[in-house]
Structure formats: structure tokens, C-alpha cells
Amino acid sequence: MKKFGVFLVVLAIILLAVISFKSNALAAQVIKVNKLNGNVAINGGENAGYIVGAQVCFPAASGDQLVCGTVLKASASESVVKVDRRYATRIMGGAEALLYEDTEEIVEEEGDVGKEEKEEKPKTKPNKDWFQ
């Protein structure tokens, strides 16, 4: 009976670990890198949150930098990300694709869904006395 109790405790710990690391197990990976035009194919699609226009970052081969780009095409299971072709050579096949989450909230208005408000620049220049 004591072994059965230990077995249940170990099983409960394993289940909790699997549930808590579920998001890490579902990360998208690089399938193919087209170094000539900077397109990167990943195995994460719209179901995983990789929608058209989303920012996606990849770890560089050196490991100390991130290469980021924008999703061009997205299907249910695969997406294509456009990165600068100079940096596409630094992305290795099998690398993890990370969704970039911006901290600024996007303002949604009646006709302008997904557009951010821009600050108005002053139309007049400050006079010379202001700087002194």
C-alpha cells in the first residue's frame, strides 16, 4: 500500500509538470530558411497565434541576438515570416519561433481597428529666445 501511495504522488507531480509546461511544448520551430529573399517557414499557424502582421523573433546562431520579422502568410498549421535577408543567414533550421508581444495596447475605434493613434507634432518652431 505504501508503494501505491508513492506512485500516486509521483504521478501527480508529473501531471502538474506537464500541465505547467504545456506552452513551452507547443512552440513553433523553423522548417526552412530562404536566405535569398529572407522568408522563414515555421510550423506554427493561426491556431498557435501566428497571424498575419504579428511580430516573430528567432534566436541567432550565435545565441546572443534575436532576429525579428513579420508574418506574411499564415495557414492553420504553417506560417511564413519575412526577415531582413542580411540576418536570415543567422537563423538555423529547427530554431524556436517566439511571438513578440508589444506592451503598448492598440486603440480600437469604430472605423480604425488595429491602428495606433499618432501624436500631433507642433506646427510652429520654437523661437530662438526659448533656447536661451
Secondary structure in CASP SS format (residue, H / E / C, confidence):
PFRMAT SS
TARGET T0000
AUTHOR 0000-0000-0000
METHOD secondary structure of the structure
MODEL  1
M C 1.00
K H 1.00
K H 1.00
F H 1.00
G H 1.00
V H 1.00
F H 1.00
L H 1.00
V H 1.00
V H 1.00
L H 1.00
A H 1.00
I H 1.00
I H 1.00
L H 1.00
L H 1.00
A H 1.00
V H 1.00
I H 1.00
S H 1.00
F C 1.00
K H 1.00
S H 1.00
N H 1.00
A H 1.00
L C 1.00
A C 1.00
A E 1.00
Q E 1.00
V E 1.00
I E 1.00
K E 1.00
V E 1.00
N E 1.00
K C 1.00
L C 1.00
N C 1.00
G C 1.00
N E 1.00
V E 1.00
A E 1.00
I E 1.00
N C 1.00
G C 1.00
G C 1.00
E H 1.00
N H 1.00
A H 1.00
G C 1.00
Y C 1.00
I C 1.00
V C 1.00
G C 1.00
A C 1.00
Q E 1.00
V E 1.00
C E 1.00
F E 1.00
P E 1.00
A C 1.00
A C 1.00
S C 1.00
G C 1.00
D C 1.00
Q C 1.00
L E 1.00
V E 1.00
C E 1.00
G E 1.00
T E 1.00
V E 1.00
L E 1.00
K E 1.00
A E 1.00
S C 1.00
A C 1.00
S C 1.00
E C 1.00
S E 1.00
V E 1.00
V E 1.00
K E 1.00
V C 1.00
D C 1.00
R H 1.00
R H 1.00
Y H 1.00
A H 1.00
T C 1.00
R C 1.00
I C 1.00
M C 1.00
G C 1.00
G C 1.00
A C 1.00
E E 1.00
A E 1.00
L E 1.00
L E 1.00
Y C 1.00
E C 1.00
D C 1.00
T C 1.00
E C 1.00
E C 1.00
I C 1.00
V C 1.00
E C 1.00
E C 1.00
E C 1.00
G C 1.00
D C 1.00
V C 1.00
G C 1.00
K C 1.00
E C 1.00
E C 1.00
K C 1.00
E C 1.00
E C 1.00
K C 1.00
P C 1.00
K C 1.00
T C 1.00
K C 1.00
P C 1.00
N C 1.00
K H 1.00
D H 1.00
W H 1.00
F H 1.00
Q C 1.00
END
